[in-house]
Amino acid sequence: MKKIISTLLGTLGLVALVMSCNNDFLDRQPQGQFSEADVATLDGVNGLLLGAYTMVPGGGLEGQTWHNDIHNWVFNLASDDALKGTDAGDQPEQSFIEAYDFQSFNVHVRDKWRGLYKGVAATNNVINTLEKVEDATDEQKEQIIAEARFLRGLFHMEARKMWRMPTYISDEDFDLNDLESTKVPNDREIWPFIEADFQAAAAVLPESQSEIGRPTSWAAKAFLAKAKMYQGWNSDGSANATKLQEAKPILEDILNNGPFSLMDKYQDNFLVATRNNSESIFEVQYAISSATGDAANRGIGLAHPYTDPWGCCGFYQVSQNLVNAFKTEGGLPMLDTFDDADVPATVDPTTTLTDYTGTLDPRLDHSVGRPGVLYKGFKIYQTDFVRDLTYAGPFFSMKHVAEPEAFGQGGWGNLSANNYRMMRLDMIILWLAEVEVEVGDLEVARGLVNQIRTRAANPEGFVPLATQGDERNDFTIVDGQYAANYDIATYDAAWTDKDVARQAVRFETRLEFSMEGHRFFDLQRWGIAADVLNQYLQSESEHRTYLQGRSFQANKNEFFPIPIEAIDRSVKDGAPTLTQDPAY
């Protein structure tokens, strides 16, 4: 058995992946192109599969490392959670996304398409090459195909979230030696094909893997459920009961029979020290140990505090609207009035947040850097964390930021070993709560939400009060005191109103997964993006004046335009096979 340590070019994972190989195929430095005979072996096709895995993170495969990152942090700038940050003139293509000026030539939109469909091509190449492999058993072939189909479903799902009518390219369409084979028209809904990929993967993949980073049957089921949840609402916001009913038994199976459990402390989902924990269903793996940094989480490198040890670059700040959402009253969210008054931020670096006496959900200070509050247990947050306080305000993102001991710099950009938890048990629980509200039992939904809130209420996970020392990185923990007046309670009164229950579940979803790249797509799938985001723009533009006059266009801005480059390159027999979204 030979141990193959993968750097995973584009920062994915399967870091330190162990593979069974009989020769040094994967150890060799590539010399030009391999022939069909080189790759039409078990070792060869495993190398191709590994290459497909490297496409998952996205960062650096196309354009700059941040253009098509799997976190979707750039596209989450279109939500009510996030602001571009840094300063007004930096990366204007991100400003266009934040302002809902989606253009088909935007480099982020272009490179997201490029990266995802390179991933699709890689998975199809694995499946097609496997047909020529003679030194693999049927069982080995089935496992490889299952992993390839899982990845193909993942790439296409990301595309379907981004675009209203992307194309689906199957292994039957694909021919490595024929560029025309990928020019498949985008004239059909691709959700059924995505579901089929995850269904096929779930039927073959094992329940557990010895190699960290490979998907299990549970992961495939979870993504199958996610595909159904994304079809669970119509564009007008009404429920698609059929799809929700289909998702329900899958979600129940994962929750009741899967080997997963919520971590005791919420923050354990965002620390390097607690990667691949009992709550995780599928993680994109990262490491900073490789010489080039290729295995690190580079795609989100810009989105780090401006102060040391990170030092760059101040992107991906947090909206006042999101901070306000963490206010509580009687321990419960203020569903309708949370944005009526602001949670202030002390800008005097020598003081703590004594100017806000209201109660807060403790998840706030594990999600948002606030002046005066300990950040990642490393140093007290001050306004030197942001690049321009007057532009995007005082709040900064933090979940994706690695602890200093798991952070480095190499080549260009910040390197992080903090995994991206792409699928977790808390997602399954809250999706099931959504389903119960629409097609099940409101009281079951309440119990599910309370599971999430009970974990968040664990005082062992509260951020302690800390006072600033003489040196910038020095602080003292104040025994027995917390950084804020935390108060979080469960919903103890029966849920009898479906509309209120729906609002409570969606609000909980926002709090639990804030700044993780999901919020814009949640608003999209629920069919409420226009109402929520136009209201957000009215309030947030009072603080961030550059948002004044901006608006979200219903039935358009829910999705991004297909890149003009992709359309131009799809020409076949004199006409493009891809057509632009009619909204653009």
PEPETA-V798393 format. One record per run of one state. SS is the DSSP state (hx for helix, st for strand, lp for the rest). FROM is the first residue (numbers start at 1). LEN is the number of residues. If there is no record, write none. Layout:
<<SS,FROM,LEN> <SS,FROM,LEN>>
//
This chain:
<<lp,1,24> <hx,25,3> <lp,28,8> <hx,36,4> <lp,40,2> <hx,42,12> <lp,54,21> <hx,75,4> <lp,79,3> <st,82,4> <lp,86,6> <hx,92,7> <lp,99,8> <hx,107,24> <lp,131,7> <hx,138,25> <lp,163,16> <hx,179,4> <lp,183,8> <hx,191,14> <lp,205,12> <hx,217,13> <lp,230,3> <st,233,1> <lp,234,5> <st,239,1> <lp,240,1> <hx,241,17> <lp,258,8> <hx,266,4> <lp,270,2> <hx,272,3> <lp,275,5> <st,280,5> <lp,285,13> <hx,298,3> <lp,301,14> <st,315,4> <lp,319,1> <hx,320,6> <lp,326,1> <st,327,3> <lp,330,2> <st,332,2> <lp,334,25> <st,359,2> <lp,361,1> <hx,362,5> <lp,367,1> <st,368,2> <lp,370,4> <st,374,2> <lp,376,3> <st,379,2> <lp,381,2> <hx,383,3> <lp,386,3> <hx,389,4> <lp,393,3> <st,396,2> <lp,398,6> <hx,404,3> <st,407,3> <lp,410,4> <st,414,3> <lp,417,3> <st,420,5> <hx,425,15> <lp,440,2> <hx,442,15> <lp,457,2> <hx,459,3> <lp,462,2> <st,464,5> <lp,469,6> <st,475,8> <lp,483,3> <st,486,1> <lp,487,11> <hx,498,16> <lp,514,5> <hx,519,8> <lp,527,2> <hx,529,12> <lp,541,4> <hx,545,3> <lp,548,16> <hx,564,5> <lp,569,2> <st,571,2> <lp,573,2> <st,575,2> <lp,577,8>>
//
